[in-house]
Amino acid sequence: MQNSAAESIAEELLYITGKALLEADFQMFSECFRLPQMMETVDGRRLITTEAEFQYTFNSVRRHLHDCGVVDFARTVVSAKFLDADTIGSTHVSSLLGANGQEQAQPYPVYSVIRRHGNTWRIVSSLYAILDNPAYNEALMATPDYSSTEQ
């Protein structure tokens, strides 16, 4: 019973974040997350602390998906369970789909920690196990270059 509630919460966040990515709606997307946000890939980990950094990463991922011809996702919660009353550990598998409905890359798992803040559940960290798509990992790890003097 408890795990079905955890799965429902994880599925709702997956639906909203996928819709927001496809529709380029950063506001909708960011409401599903809480800063600081820990992101990890095979290339490393980073802590996103500002909304500007988070939006930069969102735009970087959107560019990557567009460049790869991704027009939809097939994302399925594989496991979600309460770690405590206010924390859920969730694993989902994500497939990136092109206009023809074909997968644009190998499906990959993502493990997320979701925490309750007041009455709202938000993602606080995600570990992406993308083993065969260095460009996607690079998009997830992209950081703004604040040292550049060009605007």
Contacts in CASP RR format, 6 or more apart in sequence:
PFRMAT RR
TARGET T0000
AUTHOR 0000-0000-0000
METHOD contacts of the structure
MODEL  1
MQNSAAESIAEELLYITGKALLEADFQMFSECFRLPQMMETVDGRRLITT
EAEFQYTFNSVRRHLHDCGVVDFARTVVSAKFLDADTIGSTHVSSLLGAN
GQEQAQPYPVYSVIRRHGNTWRIVSSLYAILDNPAYNEALMATPDYSSTE
Q
2 81 0 8 1.000
2 82 0 8 1.000
3 80 0 8 1.000
3 81 0 8 1.000
3 82 0 8 1.000
5 82 0 8 1.000
6 80 0 8 1.000
6 81 0 8 1.000
6 82 0 8 1.000
6 88 0 8 1.000
6 89 0 8 1.000
6 90 0 8 1.000
7 77 0 8 1.000
7 80 0 8 1.000
7 90 0 8 1.000
9 80 0 8 1.000
9 88 0 8 1.000
9 114 0 8 1.000
9 121 0 8 1.000
10 77 0 8 1.000
10 80 0 8 1.000
10 88 0 8 1.000
10 89 0 8 1.000
10 90 0 8 1.000
10 92 0 8 1.000
10 112 0 8 1.000
10 114 0 8 1.000
11 77 0 8 1.000
11 80 0 8 1.000
13 32 0 8 1.000
13 112 0 8 1.000
13 114 0 8 1.000
13 121 0 8 1.000
13 123 0 8 1.000
14 75 0 8 1.000
14 77 0 8 1.000
14 92 0 8 1.000
16 28 0 8 1.000
16 29 0 8 1.000
16 31 0 8 1.000
16 32 0 8 1.000
17 29 0 8 1.000
17 32 0 8 1.000
17 123 0 8 1.000
18 73 0 8 1.000
18 75 0 8 1.000
19 25 0 8 1.000
19 28 0 8 1.000
20 26 0 8 1.000
20 28 0 8 1.000
20 29 0 8 1.000
20 32 0 8 1.000
21 29 0 8 1.000
21 58 0 8 1.000
21 61 0 8 1.000
21 62 0 8 1.000
21 65 0 8 1.000
21 73 0 8 1.000
22 71 0 8 1.000
22 72 0 8 1.000
22 73 0 8 1.000
24 62 0 8 1.000
26 55 0 8 1.000
26 58 0 8 1.000
26 59 0 8 1.000
29 58 0 8 1.000
30 51 0 8 1.000
30 54 0 8 1.000
30 55 0 8 1.000
30 58 0 8 1.000
31 122 0 8 1.000
32 122 0 8 1.000
32 123 0 8 1.000
33 54 0 8 1.000
33 122 0 8 1.000
33 123 0 8 1.000
33 124 0 8 1.000
34 115 0 8 1.000
34 117 0 8 1.000
34 122 0 8 1.000
34 123 0 8 1.000
34 124 0 8 1.000
35 48 0 8 1.000
35 49 0 8 1.000
35 50 0 8 1.000
35 51 0 8 1.000
35 54 0 8 1.000
36 47 0 8 1.000
36 48 0 8 1.000
36 49 0 8 1.000
37 47 0 8 1.000
37 48 0 8 1.000
37 54 0 8 1.000
37 123 0 8 1.000
37 124 0 8 1.000
37 125 0 8 1.000
37 126 0 8 1.000
38 45 0 8 1.000
38 46 0 8 1.000
38 47 0 8 1.000
38 48 0 8 1.000
38 124 0 8 1.000
38 125 0 8 1.000
38 126 0 8 1.000
39 45 0 8 1.000
39 46 0 8 1.000
39 48 0 8 1.000
39 57 0 8 1.000
39 125 0 8 1.000
39 126 0 8 1.000
39 128 0 8 1.000
39 140 0 8 1.000
39 141 0 8 1.000
40 46 0 8 1.000
40 125 0 8 1.000
40 126 0 8 1.000
40 127 0 8 1.000
40 128 0 8 1.000
41 127 0 8 1.000
41 128 0 8 1.000
41 130 0 8 1.000
41 137 0 8 1.000
41 140 0 8 1.000
41 141 0 8 1.000
42 129 0 8 1.000
42 130 0 8 1.000
42 131 0 8 1.000
42 137 0 8 1.000
43 134 0 8 1.000
43 137 0 8 1.000
43 138 0 8 1.000
43 141 0 8 1.000
44 141 0 8 1.000
46 141 0 8 1.000
46 143 0 8 1.000
48 54 0 8 1.000
48 57 0 8 1.000
52 144 0 8 1.000
53 143 0 8 1.000
53 144 0 8 1.000
56 142 0 8 1.000
56 143 0 8 1.000
56 144 0 8 1.000
57 139 0 8 1.000
57 140 0 8 1.000
57 142 0 8 1.000
57 143 0 8 1.000
60 139 0 8 1.000
60 140 0 8 1.000
60 142 0 8 1.000
61 136 0 8 1.000
61 139 0 8 1.000
61 140 0 8 1.000
63 139 0 8 1.000
64 135 0 8 1.000
64 136 0 8 1.000
64 138 0 8 1.000
64 139 0 8 1.000
65 96 0 8 1.000
67 135 0 8 1.000
68 96 0 8 1.000
68 104 0 8 1.000
68 105 0 8 1.000
68 135 0 8 1.000
68 136 0 8 1.000
69 98 0 8 1.000
69 99 0 8 1.000
69 104 0 8 1.000
70 96 0 8 1.000
70 97 0 8 1.000
70 98 0 8 1.000
70 104 0 8 1.000
71 97 0 8 1.000
71 98 0 8 1.000
71 99 0 8 1.000
72 97 0 8 1.000
72 98 0 8 1.000
72 101 0 8 1.000
73 94 0 8 1.000
73 95 0 8 1.000
73 96 0 8 1.000
73 97 0 8 1.000
74 94 0 8 1.000
74 95 0 8 1.000
74 97 0 8 1.000
74 107 0 8 1.000
75 92 0 8 1.000
75 93 0 8 1.000
75 94 0 8 1.000
75 95 0 8 1.000
76 92 0 8 1.000
76 93 0 8 1.000
77 90 0 8 1.000
77 91 0 8 1.000
77 92 0 8 1.000
78 91 0 8 1.000
78 92 0 8 1.000
78 93 0 8 1.000
78 109 0 8 1.000
79 89 0 8 1.000
79 90 0 8 1.000
79 91 0 8 1.000
80 88 0 8 1.000
80 89 0 8 1.000
80 90 0 8 1.000
80 91 0 8 1.000
81 88 0 8 1.000
81 89 0 8 1.000
81 90 0 8 1.000
82 88 0 8 1.000
82 89 0 8 1.000
83 89 0 8 1.000
83 113 0 8 1.000
85 116 0 8 1.000
86 115 0 8 1.000
86 116 0 8 1.000
87 113 0 8 1.000
87 114 0 8 1.000
87 115 0 8 1.000
87 116 0 8 1.000
88 113 0 8 1.000
88 114 0 8 1.000
88 115 0 8 1.000
88 121 0 8 1.000
89 111 0 8 1.000
89 112 0 8 1.000
89 113 0 8 1.000
89 114 0 8 1.000
90 111 0 8 1.000
90 112 0 8 1.000
90 113 0 8 1.000
90 114 0 8 1.000
91 109 0 8 1.000
91 110 0 8 1.000
91 111 0 8 1.000
91 112 0 8 1.000
92 109 0 8 1.000
92 110 0 8 1.000
92 112 0 8 1.000
93 107 0 8 1.000
93 108 0 8 1.000
93 109 0 8 1.000
93 110 0 8 1.000
94 107 0 8 1.000
94 108 0 8 1.000
94 109 0 8 1.000
94 110 0 8 1.000
95 103 0 8 1.000
95 107 0 8 1.000
96 103 0 8 1.000
96 104 0 8 1.000
96 105 0 8 1.000
97 103 0 8 1.000
97 104 0 8 1.000
98 104 0 8 1.000
105 132 0 8 1.000
105 133 0 8 1.000
105 136 0 8 1.000
106 131 0 8 1.000
106 132 0 8 1.000
106 133 0 8 1.000
108 128 0 8 1.000
108 129 0 8 1.000
108 130 0 8 1.000
108 131 0 8 1.000
108 133 0 8 1.000
109 129 0 8 1.000
110 126 0 8 1.000
110 127 0 8 1.000
110 128 0 8 1.000
110 129 0 8 1.000
111 126 0 8 1.000
111 127 0 8 1.000
111 129 0 8 1.000
112 123 0 8 1.000
112 125 0 8 1.000
112 126 0 8 1.000
112 127 0 8 1.000
113 123 0 8 1.000
113 124 0 8 1.000
113 125 0 8 1.000
113 126 0 8 1.000
114 121 0 8 1.000
114 122 0 8 1.000
114 123 0 8 1.000
114 124 0 8 1.000
115 121 0 8 1.000
115 122 0 8 1.000
115 124 0 8 1.000
128 136 0 8 1.000
128 137 0 8 1.000
128 140 0 8 1.000
130 136 0 8 1.000
130 137 0 8 1.000
130 140 0 8 1.000
END
